[in-house]
Structure formats: C-alpha cells, structure tokens
C-alpha cells in the first residue's frame, strides 16, 4: 500500500488528484494502526522466535566449528548443518528485512506528502485538515519485540557481532578437558627452584 501511495504522490499532476491523496492518507493511517495492532498482538511471539533462533544458530555454529576442528570430519553432516543454519538465518533476515522495509516506506510516504504540501502553489493541499493532521501525528511503522529492540538492520548487525563474540569465547573455553590436562602436565614437570629443595 505504501508503494501505491508513493507512486501517487510522485505523479506530476497531483493537484488534480487531491481526492485520491485524501483517500490514500486514510488508507495509510488505517494501515499504520493495523500494523501497530499486529505488532502488539505478536510481539511476544516475535521476541521468542528471534531469541530461540539466535540461540539455535549460536549453538549450531559452535558444534559445527568443533566438528570441523575434530579429527572425524563428515562432510554430509557438515553440509546438512550448514543448510539448517542458512534456513534459520534466512528466517531472521526476512523478518528484519520486511519490517525495516515497511518502516522506510512509511517514512518515505510521509516525506513525500510533506514535500507535496510545501510545493503546493495554490495552497489547496496545505489547507486540507486531514493531511495536516496526518503530518503532525508523524505516525511511522516500527516493529519491535516486546519493546526490547526494533526489528531492523541494526538488529541483524548486533546479532552477528554478539554471535561472533560468544562463539570466540565458547571456542576458547569450550574444551576444558584438554586445557586442564595440559596445565597439569606443565605443573608436574616443572622443577622446583634450588632454594626450595635445599630447605627440605
């Protein structure tokens, strides 16, 4: 809907289409209220899907890195794990991409409507109360997950950055058996200084 409204506002003879602009603004207002309702209904589900998908991807990446670094590398298992990771990552990407696109289209519609009111020479559009009210309200579509974070590209960047950090930490501390045995062998083979051994 935002696309058709943007096309209408970009048309050169918009002054003849004042009635269409009014109808489009009404439809966009309904669309904004509907998306707010949809976001409030599904906000917990969106949060849980993103949280569980993030945890799933992080855990699968950790096991995949461990499997690749181990001595028994099975290409079929690695390939299947990569496909699963790509599927879950694409789910996260599509949710964030569609909500970010909806936000940018609503913002572009409001900007074009504002520009149209500025460029109006006969002040017919500027004096329209509905259009002025729409611009004064500045309603934009923003999807969020329980109010914790907005669904946009910054969320994807944050998820990638934190997953990389956690993955490095898990890889460093993920193999305590090998690390502790290495430390024990170093402790048992270290000779004591001569000052300590002479007092015994």
C-alpha positions, 0 to 999 in steps of 0.5 A: 500500500505504501508503494501505491501511495508513493507512486501517487504522490510522485505523479506530476499532476497531483493537484488534480488528484487531491481526492485520491491523496485524501483517500490514500492518507486514510488508507495509510493511517488505517494501515499504520494502526493495523500494523501497530495492532499486529505488532502488539498482538505478536510481539511476544511471539516475535521476541521468542522466535528471534531469541530461540533462533539466535540461540539455535544458530549460536549453538549450531555454529559452535558444534559445527566449528568443533566438528570441523576442528575434530579429527572425524570430519563428515562432510554430509553432516557438515553440509546438512548443518550448514543448510539448517543454519542458512534456513534459520538465518534466512528466517531472521533476515526476512523478518528484519528485512520486511519490517525495516522495509515497511518502516522506510516506506512509511517514512518515505510516504510521509516525506513525500506528502510533506514535500507535496504540501510545501510545493503546493502553489495554490495552497489547496493541499496545505489547507486540507485538515486531514493531511495536516493532521496526518503530518503532525501525528508523524505516525511511522511503522516500527516493529519491535519485540516486546519493546526490547529492540526494533526489528531492523538492520541494526538488529541483524548487525548486533546479532552477528557481532554478539554471535561472533563474540560468544562463539570466540569465547565458547571456542576458547573455553569450550574444551576444558578437558584438554586445557586442564590436562595440559596445565597439569602436565606443565605443573608436574614437570616443572622443577622446583627452584634450588632454594626450595629443595635445599630447605627440605 
